[in-house]
């Protein structure tokens, strides 16, 4: 069985009041400029802010019919790259909606430049929500090295919006060898898990930090600082503190 899409694609599917998803077409893994025959599905989240602006999280490939549908929902204003792997179509949306703001996550600019992706980011995300959407959405940066990403919380619907932090793939939607790999990793529906690469990197950094802390008092101070950072994490991200490496919390401030 081949990979299958989450039909219908390119239509807004409401989840709750003022928040919904849009499933997109397949994309293909590209390594060293070579497109591999390994399709994966795409999805974006759309939030309608109280002021009528639309927040597009991880925009899928631009589609004119979809753009018309979104225009009827509100003003396409925020094109958000939650991590450095989800930005490829922001430029297409920005061309269609020149008044929209393209929000960069750490590493997204460099990655786009290196891959010659045409996108001009206008603002950078921060560990606190900006004025533009702080009345509707809270946010924080989940550590994880190159896999770090911004998590968003839509307050009115109590919806947490993640990107790659938790993987929960439906096995019948993907082809081999992804299916076998996913089964081995345990990151499949209905028991999605935190992305293994984040955990591995997190553990590795913890070991390094422990070695350093034995060698110097600075290490001890750092751990204390991290504990304070963890304590200040907001309520919405409490569940993530269990998974996050406390030692990394001082690195994203
Ligand atoms: Fe992803």
Boltz pocket constraint, residues with backbone or C-beta under 6 A from the ligand:
constraints:
  - pocket:
      binder: B
      contacts: [[A, 85], [A, 86], [A, 163], [A, 164]]
      max_distance: 6.0
